[in-house]
């Protein structure tokens, strides 16, 4: 897996999935990505620890690019570029 910790850039949409349990953060991210144009970036915030595994696998399987992920306290953040 490539290092996704250093990406800095803008996002066109943001999703707050904090407080939601698996699989809701990923399902809501899929819906949000469907509304974006190819190449646009979605920033997702979640508190579900399982979201790390889920977003990595989802990006790989769906062809999206996981640009960055970070953890701050109990909040996980992901930046996904739509394929």
C-alpha positions as CSV (number, residue, x, y, z in Angstrom):
1,X,0.0,0.0,0.0
2,X,1.3,3.5,-0.8
3,X,1.9,6.1,1.8
4,X,-1.2,8.3,2.0
5,X,-0.2,10.4,4.9
6,X,1.4,13.3,3.1
7,X,-1.3,14.5,0.6
8,X,-2.3,18.2,1.1
9,X,-5.0,19.7,-1.0
10,X,-8.6,20.8,-1.4
11,X,-11.8,18.7,-1.3
12,X,-15.0,19.4,-3.2
13,X,-17.3,17.7,-0.7
14,X,-17.2,16.7,3.0
15,X,-19.1,14.0,4.9
16,X,-19.4,13.9,8.7
17,X,-20.0,10.2,9.6
18,X,-19.0,10.6,13.3
19,X,-21.1,8.6,15.6
20,X,-22.2,6.1,12.9
21,X,-21.2,2.5,13.1
22,X,-20.2,0.1,10.3
23,X,-21.3,0.0,7.6
24,X,-23.0,3.4,7.6
25,X,-19.8,5.6,7.2
26,X,-18.8,3.6,4.0
27,X,-22.4,3.6,2.6
28,X,-22.8,7.3,3.1
29,X,-19.4,7.9,1.5
30,X,-20.4,5.8,-1.5
31,X,-23.6,8.0,-1.9
32,X,-21.5,11.2,-1.6
33,X,-18.9,10.0,-4.1
34,X,-21.7,9.2,-6.6
35,X,-22.7,12.8,-6.6
36,X,-19.1,14.0,-7.5
37,X,-17.5,14.2,-10.8
38,X,-14.5,12.0,-11.7
39,X,-11.4,13.4,-10.1
40,X,-13.1,15.3,-7.4
41,X,-12.2,14.7,-3.7
42,X,-14.4,13.8,-0.8
43,X,-13.3,14.3,2.8
44,X,-14.8,11.9,5.3
45,X,-14.7,12.1,9.1
46,X,-15.7,9.0,11.1
47,X,-15.4,7.6,14.6
48,X,-15.8,3.9,13.8
49,X,-12.4,2.3,14.2
50,X,-13.3,-0.3,11.6
51,X,-13.6,2.4,9.0
52,X,-9.8,2.3,8.5
53,X,-10.0,-1.2,7.0
54,X,-13.2,-0.4,5.2
55,X,-12.1,2.7,3.4
56,X,-8.7,1.2,2.4
57,X,-10.5,-1.9,0.9
58,X,-13.3,0.2,-0.7
59,X,-10.8,2.5,-2.5
60,X,-8.8,-0.4,-3.8
61,X,-11.8,-2.4,-5.0
62,X,-13.8,0.5,-6.4
63,X,-10.8,2.1,-8.2
64,X,-10.9,5.3,-6.1
65,X,-7.7,6.8,-4.8
66,X,-7.2,7.1,-1.1
67,X,-5.2,10.3,-1.0
68,X,-4.8,10.6,2.7
69,X,-5.9,9.2,6.0
70,X,-5.3,10.6,9.5
71,X,-6.3,9.9,13.1
72,X,-6.8,12.7,15.6
73,X,-8.0,11.4,18.9
74,X,-11.1,9.2,18.2
75,X,-11.7,10.8,14.7
76,X,-10.5,9.1,11.5
77,X,-10.3,11.3,8.4
78,X,-10.1,10.1,4.8
79,X,-9.6,12.0,1.5
80,X,-10.9,10.0,-1.5
81,X,-10.5,11.0,-5.1
82,X,-13.3,9.6,-7.3
83,X,-12.2,7.4,-10.1
